[in-house]
Amino acid sequence: MSHQDLTCPSGCALRVEESAGGGITLQLSGRLALDGLDGISAAIRQALNGRKPSSLAMDLSGVEYLDSGGALVLVQVENEAARRGIPFSYANVGDQTKRILSLIDREALRAAPRRSSKADEPFFVQVGSASTALFDDFFYLMAFFGELISVTARSLVRPRSVRWGDVLFYVRRVGAEGLPIVGLISMLIGLIMAFMSSLQLKQFGANIYVASLVGIAIVRELGPIMTAILVAGRSASAFAAEIGTMMVNDEVDALVTMGFDPVRFLALPKLLATIIVVPLLTIYADLFGILGGMIVGVLGLDLTPATYLQATQRSISVFYLVSSLIKSLFFAVLIAGIGCQRGFRVKRGVEEVGAATTSAVVASILMIVVVDSIFAVVLHYWK
């Protein structure tokens, strides 16, 4: 009988004894613990590397300490021997060691990981699952909006309960930091609209109507909706990520334990800041959109700035401007509400934070377009 002694980095020792008949006995001693898992596995692999024993035995008489991590290594050796068709047995196993080994689910380790594929489900099952998920999501969203509106109403009765410092912080984050991108995008949209419309209108000598077309389109539709989409991309995602990270770190549970209402403490300042900022950003976007159209009118259509602005002023009524601001208020509520609601639905893991961030942006933009469509129809018949 030959033997070989190996030492694990974690402090355990391994003796490999090979009998004349080709059987191998692995005699372990010392600590078999989670902190030395890699060292134990490496030593066993080294002992069995290149060998095809007729039988394999694990002698545990010298083991001083065994936890579930060490037991997992032993069971993995057992499963590997079964996979290769090598008879396996334990020797000198104490009662405590038996109890720890019994904690390992051998069938679960042998089974291949199950991967559920929705593509394998019948079509109507997929439709039903998607419909149920959509209904549940809508239900939770409406419930959250109800709670948020209730908190807002109570806070307006007691203004001192509002964290105005946080409101001003988010006003700066949502509004002031978004001015460059909102202004640039709005000006480019106005410039593109004026250029494309001028290609057709100047054929009929109707260059002056470019100002009216751009002004009405920017003020009635493009200004509010583009501002809302930009704010949704910047702020709804930030709200969802911020609250979602707090959910993962149990900070929201800590607020509840200390007696704070998470919706009032976290969501309300974001909502109020967004309601304040989005209408102002809409007016800002309208001005830059008109400016972009005026650049094309002055440089490409031989219009003077005064003529262009007068034509724009005649085409824009107070009704258009007020309806634009009302729409922007609804968009602000949607952006802040959906962003916060998606954040509060995060339960575990950073993966859910990323999914909530994406969902907040997609859902916000979708609802913005839906609400804008409703406003377009209602305002057409109302005027």
Backbone torsions as a table, in degrees:
resi	resn	phi	psi	omega
1	MET	NA	129.0	178.6
2	SER	-105.8	157.2	178.6
3	HIS	-143.1	159.7	-179.7
4	GLN	-142.3	133.5	-179.1
5	ASP	-105.3	130.2	177.3
6	LEU	-124.8	148.9	178.6
7	THR	-118.2	130.7	177.2
8	CYS	-84.9	147.4	177.0
9	PRO	-61.3	-23.2	-176.1
10	SER	-83.4	-3.6	178.5
11	GLY	109.9	-10.8	177.1
12	CYS	-84.5	161.5	179.6
13	ALA	-124.1	151.0	-177.9
14	LEU	-134.4	124.0	174.2
15	ARG	-111.4	128.5	179.3
16	VAL	-104.6	115.9	179.2
17	GLU	-112.6	126.2	-179.3
18	GLU	-114.5	123.4	-178.5
19	SER	-83.6	170.9	-179.2
20	ALA	-65.6	-28.6	-179.4
21	GLY	-81.9	1.7	178.7
22	GLY	94.4	0.6	177.3
23	GLY	-78.4	149.0	-178.2
24	ILE	-121.4	135.3	173.8
25	THR	-116.7	124.4	176.4
26	LEU	-99.2	111.7	-178.7
27	GLN	-102.3	109.0	-178.2
28	LEU	-96.9	144.6	176.8
29	SER	-146.1	156.0	-179.9
30	GLY	95.4	-145.3	-175.8
31	ARG	-99.5	130.4	171.9
32	LEU	-116.5	88.1	-171.9
33	ALA	-127.6	168.7	-176.9
34	LEU	-61.5	-37.0	-176.9
35	ASP	-68.1	-16.7	178.0
36	GLY	-115.1	25.6	-174.1
37	LEU	-59.3	-46.7	-177.7
38	ASP	-64.6	-40.4	-179.5
39	GLY	-66.1	-40.5	178.7
40	ILE	-63.6	-46.7	-179.3
41	SER	-62.0	-42.3	-179.2
42	ALA	-64.2	-40.3	-179.5
43	ALA	-65.6	-41.4	179.4
44	ILE	-67.5	-40.9	177.6
45	ARG	-62.2	-40.7	178.9
46	GLN	-63.6	-38.4	-178.8
47	ALA	-67.4	-34.5	-176.7
48	LEU	-97.3	-2.9	-175.1
49	ASN	-63.5	123.8	177.8
50	GLY	78.1	4.3	-178.3
51	ARG	-108.3	147.0	175.3
52	LYS	-128.3	79.3	-175.1
53	PRO	-70.6	154.2	175.6
54	SER	-74.8	-24.5	175.9
55	SER	-155.0	159.7	-179.0
56	LEU	-136.2	126.9	178.7
57	ALA	-123.9	146.3	179.5
58	MET	-117.0	109.3	-179.2
59	ASP	-93.7	116.2	-175.7
60	LEU	-108.3	21.6	-176.3
61	SER	-65.9	-29.1	-177.5
62	GLY	-94.8	5.4	-178.4
63	VAL	-74.7	121.9	-179.9
64	GLU	-91.2	-30.4	-177.5
65	TYR	-147.4	134.5	179.8
66	LEU	-139.6	126.3	173.2
67	ASP	-116.9	-174.7	-175.2
68	SER	-64.9	-29.7	177.2
69	GLY	-65.4	-45.9	176.9
70	GLY	-65.0	-38.9	177.7
71	ALA	-62.4	-35.5	178.5
72	LEU	-63.3	-38.8	177.6
73	VAL	-63.3	-42.7	-179.7
74	LEU	-63.7	-41.8	-179.9
75	VAL	-68.2	-35.1	176.5
76	GLN	-63.9	-38.6	175.3
77	VAL	-63.8	-41.3	177.6
78	GLU	-60.3	-45.4	-179.9
79	ASN	-67.5	-37.3	178.5
80	GLU	-64.4	-40.3	177.3
81	ALA	-63.6	-40.9	178.2
82	ALA	-64.4	-37.0	-179.6
83	ARG	-66.0	-35.4	-179.3
84	ARG	-89.1	0.2	178.1
85	GLY	75.1	28.3	-179.5
86	ILE	-100.0	125.5	176.5
87	PRO	-59.1	133.4	-174.3
88	PHE	-127.7	144.8	177.8
89	SER	-153.7	157.3	173.5
90	TYR	-103.9	151.1	177.5
91	ALA	-132.5	143.5	176.2
92	ASN	54.5	53.2	-179.7
93	VAL	-97.5	121.0	178.5
94	GLY	-78.8	170.9	-178.0
95	ASP	-63.9	-42.9	-180.0
96	GLN	-62.8	-40.8	178.9
97	THR	-65.1	-39.4	178.0
98	LYS	-60.8	-42.1	-179.3
99	ARG	-63.8	-39.6	-179.9
100	ILE	-69.7	-40.8	178.3
101	LEU	-63.6	-31.0	-179.0
102	SER	-70.3	-15.4	179.0
103	LEU	-72.5	-21.4	-176.5
104	ILE	-83.4	127.0	178.1
105	ASP	-84.2	99.5	-176.3
106	ARG	-67.3	-36.2	-179.7
107	GLU	-65.1	-38.4	179.6
108	ALA	-66.2	-34.9	179.0
109	LEU	-71.6	-34.8	-179.7
110	ARG	-74.4	-32.1	-175.0
111	ALA	-71.1	143.3	175.9
112	ALA	-71.1	145.6	178.8
113	PRO	-59.7	134.3	-178.9
114	ARG	-85.1	130.9	179.1
115	ARG	-120.2	110.1	179.0
116	SER	-79.2	129.5	-179.3
117	SER	-118.3	118.4	179.0
118	LYS	-67.4	-21.1	179.5
119	ALA	-67.0	-23.7	-179.9
120	ASP	-80.9	-13.3	-179.2
121	GLU	-77.7	151.6	175.9
122	PRO	-59.4	155.1	-175.0
123	PHE	-59.1	-45.4	-176.3
124	PHE	-70.0	-27.9	174.8
125	VAL	-67.2	-41.5	177.1
126	GLN	-62.9	-41.7	178.8
127	VAL	-63.7	-42.8	179.1
128	GLY	-64.4	-41.9	179.0
129	SER	-64.4	-42.6	179.0
130	ALA	-64.9	-39.2	179.4
131	SER	-66.1	-42.2	178.9
132	THR	-63.9	-43.7	178.8
133	ALA	-63.1	-39.6	179.3
134	LEU	-66.0	-41.3	179.0
135	PHE	-65.2	-44.3	179.0
136	ASP	-61.5	-41.9	179.7
137	ASP	-63.4	-43.1	178.4
138	PHE	-64.2	-40.0	179.4
139	PHE	-62.1	-48.6	179.9
140	TYR	-64.5	-35.7	179.5
141	LEU	-65.7	-44.6	179.4
142	MET	-66.7	-37.8	177.6
143	ALA	-63.4	-40.7	179.3
144	PHE	-67.4	-41.2	178.4
145	PHE	-62.8	-37.9	176.7
146	GLY	-62.1	-43.8	178.2
147	GLU	-65.7	-39.8	-179.5
148	LEU	-66.1	-41.0	178.3
149	ILE	-65.3	-39.4	178.4
150	SER	-63.5	-44.0	178.6
151	VAL	-63.6	-40.2	179.6
152	THR	-63.8	-43.0	179.6
153	ALA	-62.9	-43.7	179.2
154	ARG	-65.9	-35.5	-179.3
155	SER	-71.6	-33.0	177.7
156	LEU	-68.0	-29.9	175.4
157	VAL	-70.2	-35.1	178.5
158	ARG	-121.6	81.4	-175.1
159	PRO	-60.2	-25.9	-178.1
160	ARG	-69.1	-18.6	179.4
161	SER	-77.2	-11.8	179.9
162	VAL	-81.5	138.5	178.2
163	ARG	-84.9	84.8	-173.9
164	TRP	-67.0	-26.2	174.9
165	GLY	-61.8	-41.9	177.3
166	ASP	-69.3	-34.4	177.7
167	VAL	-61.0	-45.7	179.1
168	LEU	-65.6	-35.0	177.4
169	PHE	-61.5	-45.4	-179.3
170	TYR	-75.6	-25.9	172.0
171	VAL	-60.7	-43.0	177.9
172	ARG	-66.7	-42.8	-177.2
173	ARG	-68.9	-44.6	-177.5
174	VAL	-77.6	-40.2	-172.1
175	GLY	-95.1	-65.4	-172.9
176	ALA	-61.6	-41.2	-179.1
177	GLU	-73.8	-14.7	178.5
178	GLY	-95.1	-3.7	-177.4
179	LEU	-59.4	-45.5	-177.2
180	PRO	-60.9	-47.4	-175.7
181	ILE	-70.4	-37.7	178.9
182	VAL	-65.8	-44.8	179.3
183	GLY	-63.1	-44.0	-178.7
184	LEU	-64.2	-49.0	-178.5
185	ILE	-63.0	-42.9	-178.9
186	SER	-64.1	-42.7	179.7
187	MET	-64.4	-40.5	178.9
188	LEU	-66.2	-37.2	178.3
189	ILE	-65.8	-45.1	177.0
190	GLY	-61.2	-40.2	179.7
191	LEU	-65.1	-44.6	-179.5
192	ILE	-65.6	-43.3	179.5
193	MET	-61.7	-43.8	-179.8
194	ALA	-64.1	-41.8	-178.3
195	PHE	-65.9	-46.9	-177.4
196	MET	-67.6	-39.5	179.4
197	SER	-70.8	-32.1	-179.7
198	SER	-66.7	-28.9	178.9
199	LEU	-60.7	-30.5	179.2
200	GLN	-92.5	-44.4	-172.6
201	LEU	-70.6	-32.1	-177.3
202	LYS	-72.5	-12.4	173.7
203	GLN	-67.1	-25.7	-178.9
204	PHE	-106.7	10.0	-178.6
205	GLY	68.7	27.6	-176.9
206	ALA	-108.4	42.8	-177.7
207	ASN	-59.6	-33.2	-176.1
208	ILE	-64.1	-25.6	-177.7
209	TYR	-77.0	-9.1	174.0
210	VAL	-61.4	-40.4	179.4
211	ALA	-61.9	-43.2	179.7
212	SER	-66.0	-43.6	-179.1
213	LEU	-61.8	-47.6	-178.8
214	VAL	-65.9	-43.5	-178.6
215	GLY	-61.2	-47.6	-179.0
216	ILE	-65.3	-45.2	-178.6
217	ALA	-63.5	-41.8	-178.5
218	ILE	-68.3	-48.5	-174.6
219	VAL	-71.2	-42.6	-175.1
220	ARG	-76.7	-42.1	-170.4
221	GLU	-125.1	-60.4	-167.9
222	LEU	-67.7	-37.1	179.1
223	GLY	-59.8	-56.8	-179.5
224	PRO	-62.8	-45.1	-172.9
225	ILE	-72.6	-38.5	178.6
226	MET	-68.7	-38.0	175.9
227	THR	-62.2	-44.7	-179.6
228	ALA	-63.2	-41.5	-179.8
229	ILE	-65.0	-41.6	178.7
230	LEU	-65.1	-41.9	178.9
231	VAL	-66.9	-37.8	177.5
232	ALA	-61.7	-43.1	179.4
233	GLY	-65.1	-35.9	-178.2
234	ARG	-85.4	-45.7	-166.3
235	SER	-100.6	-40.5	179.0
236	ALA	-60.5	-41.0	177.8
237	SER	-65.2	-40.5	179.8
238	ALA	-66.0	-40.8	178.5
239	PHE	-62.3	-46.2	-179.0
240	ALA	-63.8	-42.7	-179.3
241	ALA	-66.5	-40.9	-178.3
242	GLU	-64.2	-51.0	-178.6
243	ILE	-70.5	-37.5	178.6
244	GLY	-61.6	-40.9	176.9
245	THR	-64.3	-38.4	176.5
246	MET	-65.3	-36.0	176.5
247	MET	-64.8	-43.4	-179.6
248	VAL	-63.7	-38.9	-179.0
249	ASN	-84.7	7.0	178.9
250	ASP	63.7	20.3	178.7
251	GLU	-72.9	-32.1	177.4
252	VAL	-67.1	-41.5	176.2
253	ASP	-61.8	-35.1	177.6
254	ALA	-65.4	-38.3	176.9
255	LEU	-62.9	-42.7	178.6
256	VAL	-62.9	-41.4	179.4
257	THR	-61.6	-35.9	179.9
258	MET	-82.1	-0.5	175.6
259	GLY	93.5	11.5	178.3
260	PHE	-91.5	145.5	173.6
261	ASP	-85.1	115.7	-176.0
262	PRO	-60.6	-35.3	-179.0
263	VAL	-66.3	-45.6	179.2
264	ARG	-69.1	-38.3	-174.5
265	PHE	-74.3	-38.1	-172.5
266	LEU	-107.7	-44.0	-171.8
267	ALA	-84.6	-37.5	-174.9
268	LEU	-60.4	-46.6	177.7
269	PRO	-59.6	-37.6	178.5
270	LYS	-65.7	-41.8	179.5
271	LEU	-63.6	-49.2	-178.1
272	LEU	-63.1	-40.7	179.2
273	ALA	-63.8	-41.6	-179.6
274	THR	-67.3	-39.1	177.9
275	ILE	-63.8	-36.5	179.0
276	ILE	-70.9	-40.0	-167.6
277	VAL	-84.7	-42.7	-171.1
278	VAL	-60.2	-45.0	176.0
279	PRO	-60.0	-38.7	178.1
280	LEU	-66.1	-40.1	176.4
281	LEU	-65.6	-31.5	178.4
282	THR	-65.3	-45.6	176.9
283	ILE	-61.2	-42.5	178.0
284	TYR	-60.2	-42.9	179.0
285	ALA	-66.6	-38.8	177.8
286	ASP	-59.5	-45.1	-178.9
287	LEU	-62.7	-43.2	-179.5
288	PHE	-71.8	-31.5	175.4
289	GLY	-65.2	-42.9	176.4
290	ILE	-64.9	-38.0	177.4
291	LEU	-61.5	-41.6	178.0
292	GLY	-62.5	-41.0	176.4
293	GLY	-65.8	-36.6	-179.4
294	MET	-67.0	-33.1	177.6
295	ILE	-60.5	-44.2	177.9
296	VAL	-67.5	-41.0	-179.2
297	GLY	-62.2	-40.4	-177.6
298	VAL	-77.2	-44.0	-174.1
299	LEU	-84.3	-29.7	-174.1
300	GLY	-112.6	-16.4	-175.1
301	LEU	-119.1	5.2	178.0
302	ASP	59.9	35.6	175.2
303	LEU	-99.4	147.7	174.8
304	THR	-84.9	154.2	177.6
305	PRO	-56.1	-39.1	-179.4
306	ALA	-64.7	-44.0	179.5
307	THR	-62.6	-43.9	-179.2
308	TYR	-62.3	-45.9	-178.6
309	LEU	-67.8	-36.3	177.3
310	GLN	-64.3	-42.0	177.7
311	ALA	-64.8	-38.4	177.8
312	THR	-66.1	-42.7	-179.0
313	GLN	-63.1	-39.1	179.9
314	ARG	-67.4	-29.6	-175.9
315	SER	-84.7	-20.2	-176.3
316	ILE	-101.0	120.8	178.2
317	SER	-99.6	168.2	177.5
318	VAL	-63.7	-35.2	179.6
319	PHE	-59.6	-43.8	178.9
320	TYR	-61.7	-43.2	-177.2
321	LEU	-67.6	-44.5	-179.0
322	VAL	-66.1	-43.7	178.6
323	SER	-62.5	-34.3	176.9
324	SER	-63.7	-42.5	179.7
325	LEU	-69.8	-35.9	177.3
326	ILE	-63.8	-43.8	176.9
327	LYS	-59.8	-41.6	-178.3
328	SER	-64.1	-31.6	175.9
329	LEU	-65.0	-44.1	177.4
330	PHE	-63.0	-41.0	178.4
331	PHE	-62.0	-39.5	-179.8
332	ALA	-62.0	-43.4	179.1
333	VAL	-62.8	-41.7	179.2
334	LEU	-63.7	-44.5	-177.3
335	ILE	-62.6	-51.8	-177.4
336	ALA	-68.1	-42.2	-177.8
337	GLY	-64.3	-49.0	-178.3
338	ILE	-66.8	-41.0	178.5
339	GLY	-59.6	-46.0	-180.0
340	CYS	-68.8	-41.4	-179.3
341	GLN	-62.1	-41.5	177.9
342	ARG	-64.5	-36.0	177.8
343	GLY	-65.9	-41.0	-179.3
344	PHE	-69.3	-18.3	-179.5
345	ARG	-85.9	-5.2	176.2
346	VAL	-70.0	132.7	-178.4
347	LYS	-114.9	-42.2	-174.4
348	ARG	-153.3	146.1	169.6
349	GLY	76.6	150.3	179.1
350	VAL	-71.1	-21.5	177.7
351	GLU	-61.7	-39.9	179.4
352	GLU	-67.5	-31.0	176.5
353	VAL	-63.9	-45.2	177.3
354	GLY	-62.7	-42.1	178.7
355	ALA	-65.1	-39.4	179.0
356	ALA	-66.0	-38.0	178.0
357	THR	-62.9	-47.2	178.2
358	THR	-62.4	-44.8	-179.1
359	SER	-62.5	-37.6	180.0
360	ALA	-62.6	-43.5	-179.4
361	VAL	-67.6	-47.7	-177.6
362	VAL	-62.9	-47.9	-178.5
363	ALA	-65.2	-38.7	179.5
364	SER	-63.1	-47.8	-179.2
365	ILE	-64.2	-40.9	178.6
366	LEU	-60.9	-46.5	-179.2
367	MET	-68.1	-34.0	176.6
368	ILE	-61.0	-45.5	-179.9
369	VAL	-65.6	-41.2	179.5
370	VAL	-63.3	-48.2	-179.2
371	VAL	-65.1	-38.4	177.8
372	ASP	-63.6	-37.3	177.0
373	SER	-64.2	-41.4	178.0
374	ILE	-62.9	-44.5	178.5
375	PHE	-61.4	-39.4	-178.3
376	ALA	-60.8	-42.5	-179.7
377	VAL	-70.7	-46.7	-176.9
378	VAL	-63.7	-45.8	-177.9
379	LEU	-68.1	-28.6	177.7
380	HIS	-64.0	-42.1	-178.3
381	TYR	-86.5	-18.5	-177.1
382	TRP	-80.1	-36.3	-173.3
383	LYS	-63.6	NA	NA
